[in-house]
Amino acid sequence: MKYKGYFYKEIPVKDYMGNRATMFQCSDEALLEHVDTSSFTKFTEKRMKEAIDYYIGNVEYHKQLKVLNYEATKYFLQTKYD
């Protein structure tokens, strides 16, 4: 399946009681380029499309967050071993 140029797929799942269901999984590398995850799942196709829209609309935020996370990790590691 494809939404706004990004791919996702239906996956069969079972809950703890053995009930079968369908979820949607996205592992599109271009979409997830700026976040620290390689895939994500949603219970409905509507929620999958909302999540894809979120990642499309917040690219700059996630780029900044990645830099901030890097700097915080660098600071932590420098002060931890000093």
PyMOL Python script that loads the backbone (N, CA, C, O; Angstrom):
from pymol import cmd

cmd.read_pdbstr("""\
ATOM      1  N   MET A   1       0.838  -1.169   0.000  1.00  0.00           N
ATOM      2  CA  MET A   1       0.000   0.000   0.000  1.00  0.00           C
ATOM      3  C   MET A   1       0.888   1.238   0.000  1.00  0.00           C
ATOM      4  O   MET A   1       2.027   1.200   0.465  1.00  0.00           O
ATOM      5  N   LYS A   2       0.364   2.307  -0.514  1.00  0.00           N
ATOM      6  CA  LYS A   2       1.145   3.524  -0.641  1.00  0.00           C
ATOM      7  C   LYS A   2       0.280   4.721  -0.275  1.00  0.00           C
ATOM      8  O   LYS A   2      -0.890   4.794  -0.650  1.00  0.00           O
ATOM      9  N   TYR A   3       0.876   5.672   0.471  1.00  0.00           N
ATOM     10  CA  TYR A   3       0.194   6.902   0.846  1.00  0.00           C
ATOM     11  C   TYR A   3       1.200   8.042   0.751  1.00  0.00           C
ATOM     12  O   TYR A   3       2.233   8.020   1.419  1.00  0.00           O
ATOM     13  N   LYS A   4       0.901   9.029  -0.071  1.00  0.00           N
ATOM     14  CA  LYS A   4       1.766  10.195  -0.287  1.00  0.00           C
ATOM     15  C   LYS A   4       3.199   9.805  -0.622  1.00  0.00           C
ATOM     16  O   LYS A   4       4.145  10.482  -0.219  1.00  0.00           O
ATOM     17  N   GLY A   5       3.352   8.723  -1.352  1.00  0.00           N
ATOM     18  CA  GLY A   5       4.678   8.293  -1.792  1.00  0.00           C
ATOM     19  C   GLY A   5       5.424   7.408  -0.809  1.00  0.00           C
ATOM     20  O   GLY A   5       6.569   7.039  -1.072  1.00  0.00           O
ATOM     21  N   TYR A   6       4.814   7.055   0.312  1.00  0.00           N
ATOM     22  CA  TYR A   6       5.457   6.221   1.327  1.00  0.00           C
ATOM     23  C   TYR A   6       4.710   4.899   1.445  1.00  0.00           C
ATOM     24  O   TYR A   6       3.481   4.856   1.391  1.00  0.00           O
ATOM     25  N   PHE A   7       5.469   3.831   1.607  1.00  0.00           N
ATOM     26  CA  PHE A   7       4.896   2.494   1.606  1.00  0.00           C
ATOM     27  C   PHE A   7       4.621   1.989   3.020  1.00  0.00           C
ATOM     28  O   PHE A   7       5.382   2.252   3.952  1.00  0.00           O
ATOM     29  N   TYR A   8       3.527   1.265   3.155  1.00  0.00           N
ATOM     30  CA  TYR A   8       3.201   0.547   4.381  1.00  0.00           C
ATOM     31  C   TYR A   8       2.459  -0.732   3.981  1.00  0.00           C
ATOM     32  O   TYR A   8       2.033  -0.875   2.834  1.00  0.00           O
ATOM     33  N   LYS A   9       2.310  -1.644   4.918  1.00  0.00           N
ATOM     34  CA  LYS A   9       1.658  -2.908   4.582  1.00  0.00           C
ATOM     35  C   LYS A   9       0.772  -3.386   5.731  1.00  0.00           C
ATOM     36  O   LYS A   9       0.930  -2.978   6.882  1.00  0.00           O
ATOM     37  N   GLU A  10      -0.158  -4.258   5.378  1.00  0.00           N
ATOM     38  CA  GLU A  10      -0.991  -4.922   6.374  1.00  0.00           C
ATOM     39  C   GLU A  10      -0.214  -6.103   6.932  1.00  0.00           C
ATOM     40  O   GLU A  10       0.450  -6.822   6.186  1.00  0.00           O
ATOM     41  N   ILE A  11      -0.296  -6.304   8.240  1.00  0.00           N
ATOM     42  CA  ILE A  11       0.347  -7.466   8.843  1.00  0.00           C
ATOM     43  C   ILE A  11      -0.660  -8.178   9.751  1.00  0.00           C
ATOM     44  O   ILE A  11      -1.406  -7.526  10.482  1.00  0.00           O
ATOM     45  N   PRO A  12      -0.683  -9.510   9.705  1.00  0.00           N
ATOM     46  CA  PRO A  12      -1.564 -10.257  10.607  1.00  0.00           C
ATOM     47  C   PRO A  12      -0.907 -10.361  11.985  1.00  0.00           C
ATOM     48  O   PRO A  12       0.296 -10.605  12.084  1.00  0.00           O
ATOM     49  N   VAL A  13      -1.691 -10.178  13.040  1.00  0.00           N
ATOM     50  CA  VAL A  13      -1.179 -10.277  14.408  1.00  0.00           C
ATOM     51  C   VAL A  13      -2.160 -11.088  15.252  1.00  0.00           C
ATOM     52  O   VAL A  13      -3.315 -11.284  14.873  1.00  0.00           O
ATOM     53  N   LYS A  14      -1.675 -11.555  16.406  1.00  0.00           N
ATOM     54  CA  LYS A  14      -2.519 -12.234  17.391  1.00  0.00           C
ATOM     55  C   LYS A  14      -2.329 -11.545  18.738  1.00  0.00           C
ATOM     56  O   LYS A  14      -1.227 -11.113  19.074  1.00  0.00           O
ATOM     57  N   ASP A  15      -3.409 -11.445  19.502  1.00  0.00           N
ATOM     58  CA  ASP A  15      -3.272 -10.894  20.837  1.00  0.00           C
ATOM     59  C   ASP A  15      -2.924 -12.019  21.817  1.00  0.00           C
ATOM     60  O   ASP A  15      -2.740 -13.165  21.408  1.00  0.00           O
ATOM     61  N   TYR A  16      -2.835 -11.697  23.084  1.00  0.00           N
ATOM     62  CA  TYR A  16      -2.401 -12.670  24.077  1.00  0.00           C
ATOM     63  C   TYR A  16      -3.393 -13.827  24.236  1.00  0.00           C
ATOM     64  O   TYR A  16      -3.040 -14.879  24.769  1.00  0.00           O
ATOM     65  N   MET A  17      -4.627 -13.635  23.778  1.00  0.00           N
ATOM     66  CA  MET A  17      -5.634 -14.697  23.865  1.00  0.00           C
ATOM     67  C   MET A  17      -5.742 -15.502  22.563  1.00  0.00           C
ATOM     68  O   MET A  17      -6.560 -16.416  22.458  1.00  0.00           O
ATOM     69  N   GLY A  18      -4.923 -15.158  21.588  1.00  0.00           N
ATOM     70  CA  GLY A  18      -4.919 -15.877  20.327  1.00  0.00           C
ATOM     71  C   GLY A  18      -5.877 -15.334  19.282  1.00  0.00           C
ATOM     72  O   GLY A  18      -6.021 -15.924  18.212  1.00  0.00           O
ATOM     73  N   ASN A  19      -6.537 -14.217  19.575  1.00  0.00           N
ATOM     74  CA  ASN A  19      -7.437 -13.602  18.604  1.00  0.00           C
ATOM     75  C   ASN A  19      -6.628 -12.973  17.481  1.00  0.00           C
ATOM     76  O   ASN A  19      -5.630 -12.295  17.726  1.00  0.00           O
ATOM     77  N   ARG A  20      -7.056 -13.197  16.275  1.00  0.00           N
ATOM     78  CA  ARG A  20      -6.354 -12.648  15.104  1.00  0.00           C
ATOM     79  C   ARG A  20      -6.871 -11.243  14.791  1.00  0.00           C
ATOM     80  O   ARG A  20      -8.043 -10.925  14.993  1.00  0.00           O
ATOM     81  N   ALA A  21      -5.958 -10.424  14.295  1.00  0.00           N
ATOM     82  CA  ALA A  21      -6.309  -9.056  13.898  1.00  0.00           C
ATOM     83  C   ALA A  21      -5.368  -8.624  12.786  1.00  0.00           C
ATOM     84  O   ALA A  21      -4.421  -9.330  12.441  1.00  0.00           O
ATOM     85  N   THR A  22      -5.642  -7.472  12.245  1.00  0.00           N
ATOM     86  CA  THR A  22      -4.777  -6.894  11.218  1.00  0.00           C
ATOM     87  C   THR A  22      -4.268  -5.552  11.717  1.00  0.00           C
ATOM     88  O   THR A  22      -5.029  -4.740  12.244  1.00  0.00           O
ATOM     89  N   MET A  23      -2.982  -5.331  11.545  1.00  0.00           N
ATOM     90  CA  MET A  23      -2.370  -4.039  11.848  1.00  0.00           C
ATOM     91  C   MET A  23      -1.692  -3.545  10.581  1.00  0.00           C
ATOM     92  O   MET A  23      -1.613  -4.253   9.577  1.00  0.00           O
ATOM     93  N   PHE A  24      -1.211  -2.332  10.652  1.00  0.00           N
ATOM     94  CA  PHE A  24      -0.504  -1.732   9.526  1.00  0.00           C
ATOM     95  C   PHE A  24       0.899  -1.364   9.986  1.00  0.00           C
ATOM     96  O   PHE A  24       1.081  -0.804  11.067  1.00  0.00           O
ATOM     97  N   GLN A  25       1.885  -1.680   9.160  1.00  0.00           N
ATOM     98  CA  GLN A  25       3.287  -1.446   9.494  1.00  0.00           C
ATOM     99  C   GLN A  25       3.955  -0.626   8.408  1.00  0.00           C
ATOM    100  O   GLN A  25       3.770  -0.876   7.217  1.00  0.00           O
ATOM    101  N   CYS A  26       4.733   0.353   8.833  1.00  0.00           N
ATOM    102  CA  CYS A  26       5.501   1.177   7.905  1.00  0.00           C
ATOM    103  C   CYS A  26       6.979   1.107   8.290  1.00  0.00           C
ATOM    104  O   CYS A  26       7.341   1.310   9.449  1.00  0.00           O
ATOM    105  N   SER A  27       7.814   0.820   7.309  1.00  0.00           N
ATOM    106  CA  SER A  27       9.262   0.822   7.528  1.00  0.00           C
ATOM    107  C   SER A  27       9.957   1.543   6.366  1.00  0.00           C
ATOM    108  O   SER A  27      11.077   1.196   5.989  1.00  0.00           O
ATOM    109  N   ASP A  28       9.293   2.526   5.817  1.00  0.00           N
ATOM    110  CA  ASP A  28       9.820   3.290   4.689  1.00  0.00           C
ATOM    111  C   ASP A  28      11.022   4.124   5.149  1.00  0.00           C
ATOM    112  O   ASP A  28      10.874   5.027   5.973  1.00  0.00           O
ATOM    113  N   GLU A  29      12.185   3.826   4.626  1.00  0.00           N
ATOM    114  CA  GLU A  29      13.416   4.491   5.059  1.00  0.00           C
ATOM    115  C   GLU A  29      13.402   5.991   4.798  1.00  0.00           C
ATOM    116  O   GLU A  29      13.924   6.762   5.602  1.00  0.00           O
ATOM    117  N   ALA A  30      12.820   6.408   3.700  1.00  0.00           N
ATOM    118  CA  ALA A  30      12.779   7.836   3.381  1.00  0.00           C
ATOM    119  C   ALA A  30      11.917   8.590   4.391  1.00  0.00           C
ATOM    120  O   ALA A  30      12.260   9.703   4.790  1.00  0.00           O
ATOM    121  N   LEU A  31      10.815   7.999   4.800  1.00  0.00           N
ATOM    122  CA  LEU A  31       9.933   8.642   5.772  1.00  0.00           C
ATOM    123  C   LEU A  31      10.579   8.714   7.152  1.00  0.00           C
ATOM    124  O   LEU A  31      10.429   9.711   7.859  1.00  0.00           O
ATOM    125  N   LEU A  32      11.294   7.663   7.534  1.00  0.00           N
ATOM    126  CA  LEU A  32      11.846   7.560   8.884  1.00  0.00           C
ATOM    127  C   LEU A  32      13.305   7.989   8.973  1.00  0.00           C
ATOM    128  O   LEU A  32      13.990   7.692   9.952  1.00  0.00           O
ATOM    129  N   GLU A  33      13.766   8.679   7.957  1.00  0.00           N
ATOM    130  CA  GLU A  33      15.175   9.094   7.884  1.00  0.00           C
ATOM    131  C   GLU A  33      15.611   9.930   9.087  1.00  0.00           C
ATOM    132  O   GLU A  33      16.755   9.816   9.527  1.00  0.00           O
ATOM    133  N   HIS A  34      14.734  10.755   9.619  1.00  0.00           N
ATOM    134  CA  HIS A  34      15.122  11.698  10.669  1.00  0.00           C
ATOM    135  C   HIS A  34      14.643  11.304  12.059  1.00  0.00           C
ATOM    136  O   HIS A  34      14.688  12.120  12.979  1.00  0.00           O
ATOM    137  N   VAL A  35      14.190  10.077  12.224  1.00  0.00           N
ATOM    138  CA  VAL A  35      13.770   9.602  13.539  1.00  0.00           C
ATOM    139  C   VAL A  35      14.563   8.355  13.911  1.00  0.00           C
ATOM    140  O   VAL A  35      15.123   7.687  13.042  1.00  0.00           O
ATOM    141  N   ASP A  36      14.609   8.047  15.188  1.00  0.00           N
ATOM    142  CA  ASP A  36      15.394   6.907  15.661  1.00  0.00           C
ATOM    143  C   ASP A  36      14.547   5.648  15.760  1.00  0.00           C
ATOM    144  O   ASP A  36      14.519   4.984  16.796  1.00  0.00           O
ATOM    145  N   THR A  37      13.869   5.335  14.692  1.00  0.00           N
ATOM    146  CA  THR A  37      13.105   4.097  14.612  1.00  0.00           C
ATOM    147  C   THR A  37      13.166   3.584  13.177  1.00  0.00           C
ATOM    148  O   THR A  37      13.284   4.360  12.228  1.00  0.00           O
ATOM    149  N   SER A  38      13.085   2.285  13.040  1.00  0.00           N
ATOM    150  CA  SER A  38      13.157   1.721  11.695  1.00  0.00           C
ATOM    151  C   SER A  38      11.788   1.303  11.171  1.00  0.00           C
ATOM    152  O   SER A  38      11.626   1.077   9.972  1.00  0.00           O
ATOM    153  N   SER A  39      10.797   1.199  12.062  1.00  0.00           N
ATOM    154  CA  SER A  39       9.436   0.896  11.631  1.00  0.00           C
ATOM    155  C   SER A  39       8.461   1.235  12.755  1.00  0.00           C
ATOM    156  O   SER A  39       8.855   1.399  13.909  1.00  0.00           O
ATOM    157  N   PHE A  40       7.195   1.337  12.400  1.00  0.00           N
ATOM    158  CA  PHE A  40       6.155   1.543  13.402  1.00  0.00           C
ATOM    159  C   PHE A  40       4.872   0.902  12.920  1.00  0.00           C
ATOM    160  O   PHE A  40       4.696   0.674  11.723  1.00  0.00           O
ATOM    161  N   THR A  41       3.973   0.610  13.853  1.00  0.00           N
ATOM    162  CA  THR A  41       2.713  -0.033  13.523  1.00  0.00           C
ATOM    163  C   THR A  41       1.549   0.794  14.057  1.00  0.00           C
ATOM    164  O   THR A  41       1.694   1.554  15.015  1.00  0.00           O
ATOM    165  N   LYS A  42       0.412   0.635  13.429  1.00  0.00           N
ATOM    166  CA  LYS A  42      -0.829   1.285  13.851  1.00  0.00           C
ATOM    167  C   LYS A  42      -1.963   0.273  13.707  1.00  0.00           C
ATOM    168  O   LYS A  42      -1.901  -0.636  12.879  1.00  0.00           O
ATOM    169  N   PHE A  43      -3.001   0.449  14.529  1.00  0.00           N
ATOM    170  CA  PHE A  43      -4.127  -0.485  14.513  1.00  0.00           C
ATOM    171  C   PHE A  43      -5.064  -0.288  13.330  1.00  0.00           C
ATOM    172  O   PHE A  43      -5.722  -1.234  12.896  1.00  0.00           O
ATOM    173  N   THR A  44      -5.130   0.929  12.806  1.00  0.00           N
ATOM    174  CA  THR A  44      -6.042   1.191  11.688  1.00  0.00           C
ATOM    175  C   THR A  44      -5.304   1.900  10.564  1.00  0.00           C
ATOM    176  O   THR A  44      -4.263   2.522  10.774  1.00  0.00           O
ATOM    177  N   GLU A  45      -5.863   1.792   9.373  1.00  0.00           N
ATOM    178  CA  GLU A  45      -5.269   2.470   8.222  1.00  0.00           C
ATOM    179  C   GLU A  45      -5.363   3.982   8.389  1.00  0.00           C
ATOM    180  O   GLU A  45      -4.460   4.711   7.978  1.00  0.00           O
ATOM    181  N   LYS A  46      -6.447   4.453   8.989  1.00  0.00           N
ATOM    182  CA  LYS A  46      -6.600   5.894   9.239  1.00  0.00           C
ATOM    183  C   LYS A  46      -5.478   6.407  10.135  1.00  0.00           C
ATOM    184  O   LYS A  46      -4.895   7.458   9.867  1.00  0.00           O
ATOM    185  N   ARG A  47      -5.177   5.664  11.200  1.00  0.00           N
ATOM    186  CA  ARG A  47      -4.094   6.089  12.108  1.00  0.00           C
ATOM    187  C   ARG A  47      -2.730   6.008  11.431  1.00  0.00           C
ATOM    188  O   ARG A  47      -1.844   6.813  11.718  1.00  0.00           O
ATOM    189  N   MET A  48      -2.559   5.049  10.542  1.00  0.00           N
ATOM    190  CA  MET A  48      -1.305   4.948   9.792  1.00  0.00           C
ATOM    191  C   MET A  48      -1.121   6.189   8.938  1.00  0.00           C
ATOM    192  O   MET A  48      -0.040   6.778   8.910  1.00  0.00           O
ATOM    193  N   LYS A  49      -2.178   6.584   8.240  1.00  0.00           N
ATOM    194  CA  LYS A  49      -2.093   7.775   7.394  1.00  0.00           C
ATOM    195  C   LYS A  49      -1.859   9.028   8.229  1.00  0.00           C
ATOM    196  O   LYS A  49      -1.131   9.923   7.800  1.00  0.00           O
ATOM    197  N   GLU A  50      -2.461   9.108   9.407  1.00  0.00           N
ATOM    198  CA  GLU A  50      -2.223  10.245  10.305  1.00  0.00           C
ATOM    199  C   GLU A  50      -0.770  10.275  10.763  1.00  0.00           C
ATOM    200  O   GLU A  50      -0.175  11.350  10.847  1.00  0.00           O
ATOM    201  N   ALA A  51      -0.193   9.123  11.059  1.00  0.00           N
ATOM    202  CA  ALA A  51       1.206   9.057  11.483  1.00  0.00           C
ATOM    203  C   ALA A  51       2.142   9.460  10.344  1.00  0.00           C
ATOM    204  O   ALA A  51       3.119  10.176  10.565  1.00  0.00           O
ATOM    205  N   ILE A  52       1.848   9.007   9.140  1.00  0.00           N
ATOM    206  CA  ILE A  52       2.662   9.393   7.982  1.00  0.00           C
ATOM    207  C   ILE A  52       2.586  10.905   7.790  1.00  0.00           C
ATOM    208  O   ILE A  52       3.607  11.549   7.553  1.00  0.00           O
ATOM    209  N   ASP A  53       1.394  11.472   7.887  1.00  0.00           N
ATOM    210  CA  ASP A  53       1.241  12.930   7.793  1.00  0.00           C
ATOM    211  C   ASP A  53       2.051  13.640   8.874  1.00  0.00           C
ATOM    212  O   ASP A  53       2.667  14.674   8.614  1.00  0.00           O
ATOM    213  N   TYR A  54       2.049  13.083  10.089  1.00  0.00           N
ATOM    214  CA  TYR A  54       2.821  13.676  11.184  1.00  0.00           C
ATOM    215  C   TYR A  54       4.313  13.709  10.836  1.00  0.00           C
ATOM    216  O   TYR A  54       4.963  14.746  10.970  1.00  0.00           O
ATOM    217  N   TYR A  55       4.846  12.578  10.392  1.00  0.00           N
ATOM    218  CA  TYR A  55       6.275  12.529  10.061  1.00  0.00           C
ATOM    219  C   TYR A  55       6.622  13.463   8.899  1.00  0.00           C
ATOM    220  O   TYR A  55       7.690  14.076   8.895  1.00  0.00           O
ATOM    221  N   ILE A  56       5.738  13.573   7.926  1.00  0.00           N
ATOM    222  CA  ILE A  56       5.967  14.488   6.809  1.00  0.00           C
ATOM    223  C   ILE A  56       5.985  15.936   7.302  1.00  0.00           C
ATOM    224  O   ILE A  56       6.838  16.724   6.894  1.00  0.00           O
ATOM    225  N   GLY A  57       5.054  16.278   8.169  1.00  0.00           N
ATOM    226  CA  GLY A  57       4.906  17.655   8.631  1.00  0.00           C
ATOM    227  C   GLY A  57       5.883  18.092   9.699  1.00  0.00           C
ATOM    228  O   GLY A  57       5.960  19.281  10.008  1.00  0.00           O
ATOM    229  N   ASN A  58       6.637  17.159  10.276  1.00  0.00           N
ATOM    230  CA  ASN A  58       7.527  17.501  11.386  1.00  0.00           C
ATOM    231  C   ASN A  58       8.978  17.125  11.129  1.00  0.00           C
ATOM    232  O   ASN A  58       9.711  16.794  12.060  1.00  0.00           O
ATOM    233  N   VAL A  59       9.391  17.175   9.884  1.00  0.00           N
ATOM    234  CA  VAL A  59      10.766  16.819   9.526  1.00  0.00           C
ATOM    235  C   VAL A  59      11.769  17.720  10.241  1.00  0.00           C
ATOM    236  O   VAL A  59      12.728  17.222  10.831  1.00  0.00           O
ATOM    237  N   GLU A  60      11.567  19.019  10.201  1.00  0.00           N
ATOM    238  CA  GLU A  60      12.516  19.951  10.836  1.00  0.00           C
ATOM    239  C   GLU A  60      12.600  19.725  12.341  1.00  0.00           C
ATOM    240  O   GLU A  60      13.686  19.767  12.919  1.00  0.00           O
ATOM    241  N   TYR A  61      11.465  19.487  12.968  1.00  0.00           N
ATOM    242  CA  TYR A  61      11.445  19.219  14.408  1.00  0.00           C
ATOM    243  C   TYR A  61      12.297  17.996  14.733  1.00  0.00           C
ATOM    244  O   TYR A  61      13.091  18.026  15.674  1.00  0.00           O
ATOM    245  N   HIS A  62      12.140  16.929  13.967  1.00  0.00           N
ATOM    246  CA  HIS A  62      12.896  15.707  14.232  1.00  0.00           C
ATOM    247  C   HIS A  62      14.372  15.854  13.893  1.00  0.00           C
ATOM    248  O   HIS A  62      15.215  15.215  14.524  1.00  0.00           O
ATOM    249  N   LYS A  63      14.696  16.677  12.918  1.00  0.00           N
ATOM    250  CA  LYS A  63      16.109  16.965  12.642  1.00  0.00           C
ATOM    251  C   LYS A  63      16.736  17.671  13.840  1.00  0.00           C
ATOM    252  O   LYS A  63      17.830  17.308  14.274  1.00  0.00           O
ATOM    253  N   GLN A  64      16.048  18.675  14.374  1.00  0.00           N
ATOM    254  CA  GLN A  64      16.547  19.403  15.539  1.00  0.00           C
ATOM    255  C   GLN A  64      16.639  18.501  16.763  1.00  0.00           C
ATOM    256  O   GLN A  64      17.590  18.592  17.539  1.00  0.00           O
ATOM    257  N   LEU A  65      15.665  17.644  16.930  1.00  0.00           N
ATOM    258  CA  LEU A  65      15.652  16.725  18.061  1.00  0.00           C
ATOM    259  C   LEU A  65      16.825  15.757  18.000  1.00  0.00           C
ATOM    260  O   LEU A  65      17.406  15.414  19.030  1.00  0.00           O
ATOM    261  N   LYS A  66      17.168  15.322  16.809  1.00  0.00           N
ATOM    262  CA  LYS A  66      18.292  14.403  16.635  1.00  0.00           C
ATOM    263  C   LYS A  66      19.610  15.088  17.028  1.00  0.00           C
ATOM    264  O   LYS A  66      20.462  14.478  17.675  1.00  0.00           O
ATOM    265  N   VAL A  67      19.769  16.358  16.633  1.00  0.00           N
ATOM    266  CA  VAL A  67      20.965  17.121  17.001  1.00  0.00           C
ATOM    267  C   VAL A  67      21.008  17.309  18.515  1.00  0.00           C
ATOM    268  O   VAL A  67      22.055  17.124  19.135  1.00  0.00           O
ATOM    269  N   LEU A  68      19.887  17.670  19.104  1.00  0.00           N
ATOM    270  CA  LEU A  68      19.814  17.875  20.545  1.00  0.00           C
ATOM    271  C   LEU A  68      20.147  16.588  21.299  1.00  0.00           C
ATOM    272  O   LEU A  68      20.876  16.619  22.291  1.00  0.00           O
ATOM    273  N   ASN A  69      19.625  15.481  20.841  1.00  0.00           N
ATOM    274  CA  ASN A  69      19.896  14.194  21.468  1.00  0.00           C
ATOM    275  C   ASN A  69      21.384  13.843  21.364  1.00  0.00           C
ATOM    276  O   ASN A  69      21.977  13.331  22.313  1.00  0.00           O
ATOM    277  N   TYR A  70      21.972  14.122  20.211  1.00  0.00           N
ATOM    278  CA  TYR A  70      23.404  13.871  20.018  1.00  0.00           C
ATOM    279  C   TYR A  70      24.229  14.708  20.990  1.00  0.00           C
ATOM    280  O   TYR A  70      25.136  14.196  21.645  1.00  0.00           O
ATOM    281  N   GLU A  71      23.910  15.997  21.080  1.00  0.00           N
ATOM    282  CA  GLU A  71      24.662  16.892  21.973  1.00  0.00           C
ATOM    283  C   GLU A  71      24.499  16.481  23.430  1.00  0.00           C
ATOM    284  O   GLU A  71      25.470  16.523  24.185  1.00  0.00           O
ATOM    285  N   ALA A  72      23.311  16.088  23.840  1.00  0.00           N
ATOM    286  CA  ALA A  72      23.075  15.659  25.220  1.00  0.00           C
ATOM    287  C   ALA A  72      23.854  14.384  25.526  1.00  0.00           C
ATOM    288  O   ALA A  72      24.431  14.252  26.605  1.00  0.00           O
ATOM    289  N   THR A  73      23.872  13.452  24.587  1.00  0.00           N
ATOM    290  CA  THR A  73      24.627  12.220  24.781  1.00  0.00           C
ATOM    291  C   THR A  73      26.116  12.504  24.866  1.00  0.00           C
ATOM    292  O   THR A  73      26.811  11.937  25.709  1.00  0.00           O
ATOM    293  N   LYS A  74      26.605  13.371  24.008  1.00  0.00           N
ATOM    294  CA  LYS A  74      28.017  13.744  24.012  1.00  0.00           C
ATOM    295  C   LYS A  74      28.400  14.381  25.350  1.00  0.00           C
ATOM    296  O   LYS A  74      29.433  14.043  25.929  1.00  0.00           O
ATOM    297  N   TYR A  75      27.575  15.295  25.834  1.00  0.00           N
ATOM    298  CA  TYR A  75      27.834  15.963  27.117  1.00  0.00           C
ATOM    299  C   TYR A  75      27.834  14.942  28.253  1.00  0.00           C
ATOM    300  O   TYR A  75      28.717  14.956  29.110  1.00  0.00           O
ATOM    301  N   PHE A  76      26.844  14.063  28.252  1.00  0.00           N
ATOM    302  CA  PHE A  76      26.754  13.041  29.299  1.00  0.00           C
ATOM    303  C   PHE A  76      27.994  12.165  29.319  1.00  0.00           C
ATOM    304  O   PHE A  76      28.559  11.915  30.384  1.00  0.00           O
ATOM    305  N   LEU A  77      28.421  11.700  28.164  1.00  0.00           N
ATOM    306  CA  LEU A  77      29.575  10.820  28.104  1.00  0.00           C
ATOM    307  C   LEU A  77      30.871  11.530  28.485  1.00  0.00           C
ATOM    308  O   LEU A  77      31.757  10.924  29.089  1.00  0.00           O
ATOM    309  N   GLN A  78      30.986  12.808  28.138  1.00  0.00           N
ATOM    310  CA  GLN A  78      32.179  13.573  28.517  1.00  0.00           C
ATOM    311  C   GLN A  78      32.241  13.779  30.031  1.00  0.00           C
ATOM    312  O   GLN A  78      33.305  13.636  30.632  1.00  0.00           O
ATOM    313  N   THR A  79      31.113  14.111  30.643  1.00  0.00           N
ATOM    314  CA  THR A  79      31.130  14.387  32.085  1.00  0.00           C
ATOM    315  C   THR A  79      31.136  13.108  32.909  1.00  0.00           C
ATOM    316  O   THR A  79      31.613  13.113  34.044  1.00  0.00           O
ATOM    317  N   LYS A  80      30.628  12.038  32.375  1.00  0.00           N
ATOM    318  CA  LYS A  80      30.577  10.771  33.119  1.00  0.00           C
ATOM    319  C   LYS A  80      31.977  10.214  33.352  1.00  0.00           C
ATOM    320  O   LYS A  80      32.251   9.630  34.401  1.00  0.00           O
ATOM    321  N   TYR A  81      32.850  10.391  32.388  1.00  0.00           N
ATOM    322  CA  TYR A  81      34.180   9.801  32.474  1.00  0.00           C
ATOM    323  C   TYR A  81      35.278  10.804  32.808  1.00  0.00           C
ATOM    324  O   TYR A  81      36.462  10.486  32.699  1.00  0.00           O
ATOM    325  N   ASP A  82      34.902  11.987  33.204  1.00  0.00           N
ATOM    326  CA  ASP A  82      35.913  12.993  33.593  1.00  0.00           C
ATOM    327  C   ASP A  82      36.315  12.803  35.036  1.00  0.00           C
ATOM    328  O   ASP A  82      37.151  13.548  35.547  1.00  0.00           O
TER     329      ASP A  82
END
""", "prot")
cmd.dss("prot")
cmd.show_as("cartoon", "prot")
cmd.util.cbc("prot")
cmd.orient("prot")
